């Protein structure tokens, strides 16, 4: 299977500022790849290099088998994109904006405009000027323009920006449908980490311009910290009971013990049974799992992540 996107040691410097450093990515056809990073980490700069909007300082990018370069036109008829804030002609209606976009993509049928208006829930706003749309509906219009010509590759910078919770779910289902039923590749940056966890098959984490880690869903599951937290009326007795059965514990608060071994958090019922039989029935027993946000913060070394490792 061909990669939809490849970057080879791509870098971008602005004077002394190293926005992106030696970035090598591989995005397979038909997958949703999430690109995570703090504001200023280099996400948008990378996307702009992928789209040929800015020239790399070094390295190269290949999109749909074509090396990206100034004046290169080959891949763009098969690429849809939404970068930073959505762009539209403010005095034109939603429908008119989409018609302009349709004409910029020769071969796109006339009914594509109506299809996108329905698919992105824009029917109530179709004849409203783009300049007075809410941020969420302006985002929907931007997505409609990106999808109008049925691209093979969709490059999205914060696709859920400005959407309410229902809109976020709607876009999630749309992107999953595009990949599962039509085989479209989605490369997206996002700061909504819970959405990324539900959507992406693979995740790349960028920090200060460098790719810190690349992993798939299975690897994320293996790497996330899980821990068993328990409370009893006598923590020292409980610690002694568990220690006699080979469990290592540590106090995390005055009234709780923490167990981080897989045999503990995978078998909390066994832990409870040991303590009950020893006369130290737990008053609290809970398995806590690190979410993607905590994992991300731990990985880049910022507070808010779970530091137990």
C-alpha positions in Angstrom: 0.0 0.0 0.0 1.3 3.4 -0.9 1.8 6.1 1.7 -0.5 9.1 1.2 2.0 11.3 2.9 5.8 11.0 3.4 8.2 13.6 4.9 11.9 13.0 4.9 13.8 15.0 7.5 11.8 18.1 6.7 12.6 21.3 8.6 11.5 24.9 8.7 13.5 27.7 10.3 12.4 31.4 10.7 15.7 33.1 11.4 16.9 31.5 14.7 13.5 30.0 15.4 13.4 26.3 14.5 9.7 25.7 13.9 10.0 22.1 12.6 13.2 20.0 13.0 14.0 16.9 10.9 10.5 15.6 10.8 9.9 12.2 9.1 6.3 11.0 8.9 4.6 8.1 7.1 0.8 8.2 6.7 -0.7 5.2 5.1 -3.6 5.4 2.6 -7.0 5.0 4.2 -6.1 5.8 7.8 -6.9 8.6 10.1 -3.6 10.0 11.4 -3.7 12.5 14.3 -0.9 15.1 14.7 -0.8 16.3 18.3 1.1 19.1 19.9 0.8 22.3 22.0 0.2 25.6 20.3 3.5 26.6 18.6 4.7 23.0 18.5 5.0 23.0 14.7 1.7 21.4 13.6 0.4 24.1 11.3 3.9 24.8 9.9 4.1 21.1 8.9 0.7 21.2 7.3 1.6 24.3 5.3 4.7 22.6 4.0 2.7 19.5 3.1 0.4 21.7 1.0 3.2 23.6 -0.7 2.2 26.9 1.0 5.7 27.4 2.4 9.0 26.0 1.3 11.0 23.8 3.7 14.4 25.0 4.9 15.6 21.4 4.3 14.2 18.0 3.6 11.3 17.0 1.4 7.6 16.0 1.4 5.7 13.6 -0.9 1.9 13.8 -1.1 0.1 11.0 -3.1 3.3 10.0 -4.8 4.3 13.5 -5.9 7.1 15.5 -4.4 5.8 18.8 -3.1 7.4 21.8 -4.7 6.8 25.3 -5.9 4.6 25.3 -9.0 3.7 21.6 -8.6 0.1 21.0 -9.5 -0.1 17.2 -9.8 -1.6 16.1 -6.4 -3.9 19.0 -5.5 -6.9 17.9 -7.5 -7.1 14.9 -5.1 -6.4 16.8 -1.9 -8.9 18.6 0.3 -7.7 20.8 3.1 -8.7 23.2 5.9 -5.9 25.1 7.5 -6.2 27.4 10.4 -9.4 29.5 10.2 -11.8 28.6 7.3 -11.7 31.1 4.4 -14.8 32.2 2.5 -16.1 35.2 0.5 -18.0 37.0 3.2 -20.5 38.7 0.9 -21.4 35.5 -0.9 -23.9 33.0 0.6 -22.9 29.5 1.7 -24.3 28.0 -1.5 -22.4 30.6 -3.7 -19.1 30.0 -1.9 -19.5 26.3 -2.6 -20.3 26.9 -6.2 -17.1 29.0 -6.6 -15.2 26.1 -5.1 -16.9 23.6 -7.4 -15.9 25.6 -10.4 -12.3 25.6 -9.2 -12.3 21.8 -9.4 -13.1 20.8 -13.0 -15.2 17.7 -13.3 -17.0 18.2 -10.0 -20.8 17.7 -10.7 -23.3 20.5 -10.0 -25.2 18.3 -7.4 -22.0 18.2 -5.3 -23.0 21.5 -3.8 -26.4 20.4 -2.6 -24.9 17.1 -1.3 -22.3 18.9 0.8 -24.9 21.3 2.2 -27.0 18.4 3.4 -24.0 16.3 4.6 -22.6 19.2 6.7 -26.0 20.2 8.1 -25.9 23.6 6.3 -29.3 23.6 4.7 -30.7 26.2 7.1 -27.8 28.5 6.3 -27.4 27.8 2.6 -28.6 31.3 1.5 -27.0 33.2 4.4 -23.9 35.3 3.8 -20.8 33.6 4.9 -19.6 36.7 6.7 -22.4 36.4 9.4 -22.0 32.7 10.1 -21.2 31.5 13.6 -17.7 30.1 14.1 -19.1 26.5 14.1 -21.0 27.0 10.8 -18.0 28.7 9.2 -16.0 25.6 10.1 -18.7 23.4 8.5 -18.5 25.5 5.4 -14.7 25.1 5.3 -15.1 21.3 5.7 -17.7 21.3 2.9 -15.3 23.1 0.6 -12.6 20.6 1.4 -14.8 17.6 0.6 -16.6 19.0 -2.4 -14.5 17.4 -5.1 -14.3 14.0 -3.3 -10.5 14.1 -2.5 -8.4 11.0 -1.7 -6.6 12.9 1.0 -8.0 15.3 3.6 -5.6 17.5 5.5 -7.3 19.2 8.4 -6.0 21.7 11.0 -8.3 21.6 14.0 -11.4 20.3 12.2 -13.6 20.5 15.3 -12.7 24.1 16.1 -15.7 26.2 17.1 -18.2 23.2 17.0 -20.5 22.4 19.9 -20.4 18.9 21.4 -23.1 17.6 19.0 -21.2 19.1 16.0 -18.0 17.4 17.2 -19.7 14.0 17.3 -21.2 14.7 13.8 -17.7 15.5 12.4 -16.3 12.4 14.1 -18.9 10.2 12.4 -18.3 11.9 9.1 -14.5 11.4 9.1 -15.0 7.7 10.2 -17.5 7.2 7.4 -15.1 8.8 4.9 -12.3 6.4 5.8 -14.3 3.3 6.4 -16.6 3.5 3.4 -14.6 5.5 0.9 -11.0 4.8 1.8 -10.1 8.5 2.2 -7.0 9.3 4.1 -7.3 11.9 6.9 -4.3 13.8 8.3 -5.5 16.0 11.1 -4.1 18.2 13.9 -6.1 18.6 17.0 -6.0 19.6 20.6 -9.2 17.8 21.5 -7.5 14.7 22.7 -10.6 12.7 23.7 -11.7 13.0 20.0 -8.3 11.9 18.8 -8.5 8.8 21.0 -11.8 7.8 19.4 -10.8 8.6 15.8 -7.2 8.0 15.0 -5.6 4.7 14.0 -2.2 6.3 14.5 -0.9 9.3 16.5 2.2 11.5 16.0 3.2 13.7 18.9 5.2 16.8 18.1 6.9 19.0 20.7 9.1 22.1 20.0 9.3 21.1 16.4 10.4 17.5 16.9 8.5 14.3 16.6 8.5 12.9 20.1 6.6 9.7 19.5 4.6 7.9 16.8 2.3 5.1 17.9 -0.9 3.2 16.9 -3.9 2.6 19.1 -2.6 -0.7 20.4 0.7 0.8 21.4 -1.2 3.7 23.2 -3.2 1.1 25.1 0.0 -0.7 26.2 1.8 2.6 27.1 -1.0 4.2 29.2 -0.4 3.9 32.9 -3.0 1.9 34.8 -3.1 1.7 38.6 -5.2 0.2 41.4 -6.0 2.5 44.2 -7.4 1.0 47.4 -8.4 2.2 50.9 -8.9 0.1 54.1 -9.3 0.9 57.7 -5.7 -0.2 58.5 -3.4 0.6 55.6 -0.3 -1.0 57.2 -2.1 -4.3 57.8 -3.4 -4.2 54.2 0.1 -3.5 52.9 1.5 -6.4 54.9 -1.1 -8.8 53.5 -0.5 -7.8 50.0 3.3 -7.9 50.4 3.1 -11.4 51.7 1.4 -12.3 48.4 4.0 -10.6 46.3 2.3 -7.3 45.6 4.4 -4.1 46.0 2.4 -1.1 47.3 3.2 2.5 47.9 1.2 5.2 49.8 -0.1 8.0 47.7 -2.2 9.7 50.3 -2.8 9.2 54.0 -5.8 7.0 53.4 -4.9 5.1 50.1 -2.5 2.6 48.7 -1.3 2.5 45.0 -0.5 -0.7 43.1 0.9 -0.4 39.6 1.7 -4.0 38.7 -0.4 -5.5 35.9 -1.3 -8.5 38.1 -2.9 -6.0 40.5 -4.9 -3.8 38.2 -5.9 -6.7 35.9 -7.3 -8.6 38.9 -8.8 -6.2 41.4 -11.3 -8.9 42.5 -8.4 -11.1 43.6 -6.9 -8.2 45.6 -10.3 -7.7 47.3 -10.6 -11.4 48.1 -7.1 -11.4 49.7 -7.9 -8.5 51.9 -11.4 -9.7 52.9 -10.0 -13.1 53.9 -7.4 -11.3 56.0 -10.0 -9.2 57.8 -9.0 -6.0 56.0 -11.9 -5.5 53.6 -11.3 -2.6 51.3 -13.5 0.5 51.7 -12.5 1.7 48.3 -11.1 -0.2 45.3 -10.8 1.5 41.9 -8.7 1.0 38.7 -7.6 4.3 37.2 -6.5 4.6 33.6 -4.4 7.4 32.2 -6.3 9.1 29.4 -4.7 10.5 26.2 -4.4 14.0 27.7 -2.5 12.7 30.7 -0.3 10.5 28.6 0.5 13.4 26.3 1.4 15.7 29.1 3.6 13.0 30.8 5.4 12.3 27.5 6.4 16.0 27.0 7.1 16.4 30.7 4.5 18.9 31.7 2.4 19.0 34.8 -1.0 17.4 34.5 0.3 14.1 33.4 0.5 11.1 35.7 4.1 10.9 37.0 3.9 7.4 38.3 6.0 5.3 35.9 
